[in-house]
Amino acid sequence: MKQFWARVWVILTTILVMVVIAWIIKWFLNKSNWVKDKISFSWKEKIKTKQIKKDLEENKENIINPNTEDTKTDEEFQKVIETAVAEKAEEEENEKKEEKAEEKKEEKKETKKEEKKEDKSEEKHEEKAEASVFDETASLDTPSEKVLDDKEKKMIDRIIIEATTLKNGWKYDEYEKKIIEWLAIDPSNLELTKMLADYYFVIWSYKKALPLLKKIIEWVPEDHKSLWQIWEIYFINGDNWTAELLIDKAVNLKPDSPKYNLSLVEIYYNTDRIMEAISCMEKVIKLRPTNTNYLFTLAMLYEEIWDIANAKKNYFTILEFEPSNDKAKKKLRQLSD
């Protein structure tokens, strides 16, 4: 009899617990609308990010459609490429001339020191004269121009804050639409153009990102981030020659960037220049000496040229930072056999 009542008690308790759990789940689903929105958005996002609304493309075709891009942008970008080629050639010539020029400079230094002393007094008088001229021209700036600049800056700042809020709230369509609408009013706004170009680049809409990135380079040739983004587009499309010119320029603008140097390593590797890839990878290691992924890449490159000693050296270095790294241990075992 006791066993019977014990079983009844267990069954009733189980049913009660299941009812409570079911009620909690139901309450949670009813109250947590944001969960539903998040799940539904993640499903729709894969489809929505692959295309941009047709009505926005028709109304703002001149901004985002690469087919209607001004030929001027392509010409300016071509100039950037040609300039990069010229710069590369000049660098090679300059390296040869520098050694000879340094010897001549040392001889002329002593004579120039005496000339500089005489010129300093004259330069001081000229600087004073120039300063007085600048003071006079500065007084010509009207207050109305400064006020307009301040108003425009405040308006753009407000637009950027509103757009960023939409982006953080996962409202990507509204975020894109807002930027495009304001670019239709002010198509030469650099900040908004960068935001739209970054958005298209992140969602892999390279056809729409490329003309915007070219405009940015036309306006700001030293924008290394945009150069790197254009590099990736050309690199993915297999245009290694143009990609190398672009990433060379980006590395020259920011030589301490591991990302840019790694991109250059990819170019060298894909064009069968392993020694150049190793040399560039060594620079990356100097920038990030404790990064085990970079060390592993360098070791693999050494393996490709059968430099087993240097390959082992880098694998051992990985184990110094990460003693439990199984990949490095496995590689060392294979190289030791």
C-alpha positions as CSV (number, residue, x, y, z in Angstrom):
1,M,0.0,0.0,0.0
2,K,2.8,2.4,0.9
3,Q,4.5,1.7,-2.5
4,F,1.3,2.6,-4.3
5,W,0.9,5.9,-2.6
6,A,4.6,6.7,-3.1
7,R,4.2,6.1,-6.9
8,V,1.1,8.3,-6.9
9,W,3.1,11.0,-5.2
10,V,5.9,10.8,-7.7
11,I,3.5,11.0,-10.6
12,L,1.6,14.0,-9.2
13,T,4.9,15.8,-8.4
14,T,6.2,15.2,-12.0
15,I,3.0,16.5,-13.5
16,L,3.1,19.6,-11.3
17,V,6.7,20.3,-12.2
18,M,6.0,19.9,-16.0
19,V,3.0,22.3,-15.7
20,V,5.1,24.9,-13.9
21,I,7.9,24.6,-16.6
22,A,5.4,24.9,-19.4
23,W,3.8,28.0,-17.8
24,I,7.3,29.6,-17.4
25,I,8.2,28.9,-21.1
26,K,4.8,30.3,-22.3
27,W,5.2,33.4,-20.1
28,F,8.8,33.9,-21.3
29,L,7.9,33.6,-25.0
30,N,4.9,36.0,-24.6
31,K,6.9,38.6,-22.8
32,S,10.2,38.4,-24.7
33,N,9.1,39.8,-28.1
34,W,12.7,41.0,-28.7
35,V,13.8,37.3,-28.8
36,K,11.3,36.7,-31.6
37,D,12.4,39.8,-33.4
38,K,16.0,38.8,-33.1
39,I,15.4,35.3,-34.4
40,S,13.3,36.5,-37.3
41,F,15.8,39.2,-38.2
42,S,18.7,36.7,-38.2
43,W,16.7,34.6,-40.7
44,K,15.7,37.5,-42.9
45,E,19.1,39.2,-42.7
46,K,20.8,36.5,-44.9
47,I,18.3,37.4,-47.7
48,K,18.0,41.1,-47.2
49,T,21.7,41.9,-47.0
50,K,22.2,40.3,-50.5
51,Q,20.1,42.9,-52.3
52,I,19.2,46.6,-51.8
53,K,15.7,47.8,-52.2
54,K,14.9,48.6,-55.8
55,D,13.1,51.9,-55.0
56,L,16.3,53.2,-53.3
57,E,18.4,52.2,-56.2
58,E,16.0,54.0,-58.7
59,N,15.8,57.2,-56.6
60,K,19.5,57.4,-55.7
61,E,21.0,55.6,-58.7
62,N,23.7,58.2,-59.0
63,I,25.1,57.4,-55.6
64,I,25.1,53.6,-55.2
65,N,24.7,52.1,-58.7
66,P,28.2,51.4,-60.2
67,N,26.7,51.3,-63.7
68,T,25.9,55.0,-63.5
69,E,29.3,56.0,-61.9
70,D,30.9,59.0,-63.4
71,T,33.8,58.3,-65.7
72,K,35.7,60.9,-63.8
73,T,35.9,58.6,-60.7
74,D,37.4,55.8,-62.8
75,E,39.8,58.2,-64.4
76,E,40.8,59.6,-61.0
77,F,41.2,56.1,-59.6
78,Q,43.3,55.1,-62.6
79,K,45.5,58.1,-61.9
80,V,46.0,56.7,-58.3
81,I,47.1,53.4,-59.8
82,E,49.4,55.1,-62.3
83,T,50.8,57.3,-59.5
84,A,51.5,54.2,-57.4
85,V,53.4,52.6,-60.3
86,A,55.4,55.8,-60.7
87,E,56.1,56.0,-57.0
88,K,57.3,52.5,-56.9
89,A,59.7,53.1,-59.8
90,E,60.9,56.3,-58.1
91,E,61.5,54.5,-54.9
92,E,63.8,52.1,-56.6
93,E,65.7,54.9,-58.4
94,N,65.9,56.9,-55.2
95,E,67.4,54.0,-53.2
96,K,70.3,53.9,-55.8
97,K,70.8,57.6,-55.7
98,E,70.7,57.9,-51.9
99,E,74.1,56.4,-51.3
100,K,75.8,58.8,-53.7
101,A,73.8,61.7,-52.4
102,E,74.7,61.1,-48.8
103,E,78.4,61.3,-49.6
104,K,78.0,64.6,-51.3
105,K,75.8,65.9,-48.5
106,E,78.4,65.4,-45.9
107,E,80.9,67.5,-47.9
108,K,78.3,70.3,-48.3
109,K,77.2,70.3,-44.7
110,E,80.0,72.4,-43.5
111,T,79.5,75.0,-46.1
112,K,75.8,75.1,-45.6
113,K,76.1,75.7,-41.9
114,E,77.8,79.0,-42.5
115,E,75.2,80.0,-45.2
116,K,72.3,79.1,-42.8
117,K,73.6,81.4,-40.1
118,E,73.5,84.3,-42.6
119,D,70.1,83.3,-43.9
120,K,68.5,82.9,-40.4
121,S,68.4,86.6,-39.8
122,E,66.7,87.2,-43.2
123,E,64.2,84.4,-42.6
124,K,63.1,85.9,-39.3
125,H,62.3,89.2,-41.1
126,E,60.4,87.3,-43.8
127,E,58.4,85.3,-41.2
128,K,57.4,88.4,-39.4
129,A,56.3,89.9,-42.7
130,E,54.3,86.8,-43.6
131,A,52.7,86.7,-40.2
132,S,51.4,90.2,-40.6
133,V,50.0,89.2,-44.0
134,F,48.2,86.2,-42.5
135,D,46.8,88.3,-39.8
136,E,45.3,90.7,-42.3
137,T,43.8,87.9,-44.4
138,A,42.5,86.1,-41.3
139,S,40.5,89.2,-40.5
140,L,38.7,88.9,-43.9
141,D,36.9,85.7,-42.8
142,T,33.3,86.7,-42.2
143,P,31.4,85.5,-39.1
144,S,28.6,84.2,-41.2
145,E,30.8,81.6,-42.9
146,K,32.0,80.2,-39.5
147,V,28.4,80.0,-38.3
148,L,27.3,78.1,-41.4
149,D,30.2,75.7,-40.9
150,D,29.2,75.1,-37.3
151,K,25.6,74.5,-38.3
152,E,26.6,72.0,-41.0
153,K,28.9,70.2,-38.6
154,K,26.2,69.9,-36.0
155,M,23.7,68.6,-38.6
156,I,26.1,66.0,-39.9
157,D,26.9,64.9,-36.3
158,R,23.2,64.5,-35.6
159,I,22.7,62.4,-38.8
160,I,25.6,60.2,-37.9
161,I,24.3,59.6,-34.4
162,E,20.8,58.7,-35.7
163,A,22.2,56.4,-38.3
164,T,24.5,54.7,-35.8
165,T,21.5,54.2,-33.4
166,L,19.6,52.5,-36.3
167,K,22.6,50.3,-37.0
168,N,23.1,49.3,-33.4
169,G,19.4,48.4,-33.3
170,W,19.8,46.0,-36.2
171,K,17.7,48.3,-38.4
172,Y,20.1,48.0,-41.4
173,D,17.6,48.9,-44.1
174,E,16.7,52.1,-42.3
175,Y,20.3,52.8,-41.6
176,E,21.2,52.5,-45.3
177,K,18.2,54.5,-46.4
178,K,19.0,57.4,-44.1
179,I,22.6,57.7,-45.3
180,I,21.6,57.5,-48.9
181,E,18.9,60.2,-48.4
182,W,21.4,62.6,-46.9
183,L,24.0,61.8,-49.5
184,A,21.5,62.8,-52.1
185,I,21.4,66.2,-50.5
186,D,25.2,66.4,-49.9
187,P,26.9,63.9,-52.2
188,S,30.4,65.2,-51.4
189,N,30.1,64.5,-47.6
190,L,33.2,62.3,-46.8
191,E,32.0,61.0,-43.4
192,L,28.6,59.7,-44.8
193,T,30.3,58.3,-47.9
194,K,32.7,56.3,-45.7
195,M,29.8,55.0,-43.6
196,L,27.9,53.8,-46.7
197,A,31.0,52.3,-48.2
198,D,31.8,50.4,-45.0
199,Y,28.3,49.1,-44.8
200,Y,28.4,47.7,-48.4
201,F,31.9,46.3,-47.8
202,V,30.8,44.4,-44.6
203,I,27.8,42.8,-46.3
204,W,30.0,41.8,-49.3
205,S,28.2,44.0,-51.7
206,Y,31.5,44.9,-53.5
207,K,29.9,46.2,-56.7
208,K,28.3,49.0,-54.7
209,A,31.2,49.5,-52.3
210,L,33.8,49.9,-55.0
211,P,32.6,53.2,-56.6
212,L,32.2,54.8,-53.2
213,L,35.7,53.7,-52.1
214,K,37.1,55.1,-55.3
215,K,35.5,58.5,-54.5
216,I,37.0,58.4,-51.0
217,I,40.5,57.8,-52.5
218,E,39.9,60.6,-55.0
219,W,39.1,63.0,-52.2
220,V,41.7,61.6,-49.7
221,P,44.5,59.7,-51.4
222,E,46.1,58.8,-48.1
223,D,43.1,57.0,-46.7
224,H,44.9,53.7,-46.0
225,K,41.7,51.9,-44.8
226,S,39.9,52.5,-48.1
227,L,43.0,51.4,-50.0
228,W,43.0,48.2,-48.1
229,Q,39.3,47.6,-48.8
230,I,39.8,48.2,-52.5
231,W,42.8,45.8,-52.3
232,E,40.6,43.1,-51.0
233,I,38.0,43.5,-53.8
234,Y,40.7,43.3,-56.5
235,F,42.4,40.5,-54.7
236,I,39.2,38.4,-54.5
237,N,38.6,39.1,-58.2
238,G,42.1,37.8,-59.0
239,D,43.7,41.0,-60.1
240,N,46.9,40.5,-58.2
241,W,48.9,43.3,-60.0
242,T,46.5,46.1,-59.1
243,A,46.0,44.6,-55.7
244,E,49.7,44.7,-55.0
245,L,50.0,48.4,-56.0
246,L,47.1,49.2,-53.7
247,I,48.5,47.3,-50.7
248,D,52.0,48.7,-51.2
249,K,50.6,52.2,-50.9
250,A,48.6,51.2,-47.8
251,V,51.7,49.7,-46.2
252,N,53.7,52.8,-47.0
253,L,51.1,55.0,-45.3
254,K,50.9,52.7,-42.2
255,P,53.9,50.4,-42.0
256,D,53.1,49.3,-38.5
257,S,49.8,47.6,-39.4
258,P,50.0,43.8,-39.2
259,K,46.8,43.5,-41.3
260,Y,48.2,45.4,-44.2
261,N,51.5,43.5,-44.1
262,L,49.7,40.2,-44.0
263,S,47.8,41.2,-47.1
264,L,51.1,41.8,-48.8
265,V,52.2,38.3,-47.7
266,E,49.1,36.9,-49.4
267,I,50.0,38.7,-52.6
268,Y,53.6,37.4,-52.5
269,Y,52.4,33.8,-51.7
270,N,49.8,33.8,-54.5
271,T,52.4,35.0,-57.0
272,D,54.9,32.3,-56.0
273,R,57.3,34.7,-54.3
274,I,57.9,32.7,-51.1
275,M,61.1,34.4,-50.1
276,E,59.4,37.9,-50.3
277,A,56.5,36.5,-48.3
278,I,58.8,35.2,-45.6
279,S,60.6,38.5,-45.4
280,C,57.3,40.4,-45.0
281,M,56.1,37.8,-42.5
282,E,59.2,38.4,-40.4
283,K,58.2,42.1,-40.2
284,V,54.7,41.1,-39.0
285,I,56.3,38.9,-36.2
286,K,58.4,41.9,-35.1
287,L,55.2,43.9,-34.8
288,R,53.3,41.1,-32.9
289,P,56.0,38.7,-31.5
290,T,53.6,36.8,-29.2
291,N,50.9,36.0,-31.8
292,T,51.1,32.3,-32.3
293,N,49.0,32.3,-35.5
294,Y,51.6,34.6,-37.1
295,L,54.4,32.3,-35.9
296,F,52.6,29.3,-37.3
297,T,52.2,30.9,-40.7
298,L,55.9,31.8,-40.8
299,A,56.9,28.3,-39.8
300,M,54.7,26.9,-42.6
301,L,56.4,29.2,-45.1
302,Y,59.8,27.9,-44.0
303,E,58.6,24.4,-44.5
304,E,57.7,25.2,-48.1
305,I,61.3,26.1,-48.9
306,W,62.6,23.1,-46.9
307,D,64.2,25.3,-44.2
308,I,63.5,22.8,-41.4
309,A,65.7,24.5,-38.9
310,N,63.8,27.8,-39.0
311,A,60.5,26.0,-39.2
312,K,61.3,24.1,-35.9
313,K,62.5,27.3,-34.3
314,N,59.1,29.0,-34.9
315,Y,57.2,25.9,-33.7
316,F,59.3,25.9,-30.5
317,T,58.6,29.6,-30.0
318,I,54.9,28.9,-30.3
319,L,55.2,26.3,-27.5
320,E,57.0,28.9,-25.3
321,F,53.8,31.0,-25.4
322,E,51.3,28.2,-25.6
323,P,52.7,24.9,-24.2
324,S,49.5,23.1,-24.9
325,N,49.4,24.0,-28.6
326,D,48.7,20.6,-30.3
327,K,49.3,21.8,-33.8
328,A,52.9,22.9,-33.1
329,K,53.6,19.6,-31.2
330,K,52.3,17.6,-34.1
331,K,54.4,19.6,-36.6
332,L,57.5,19.1,-34.5
333,R,56.9,15.3,-34.3
334,Q,56.5,15.2,-38.1
335,L,59.7,17.2,-38.8
336,S,61.7,15.0,-36.3
337,D,60.7,11.7,-38.0
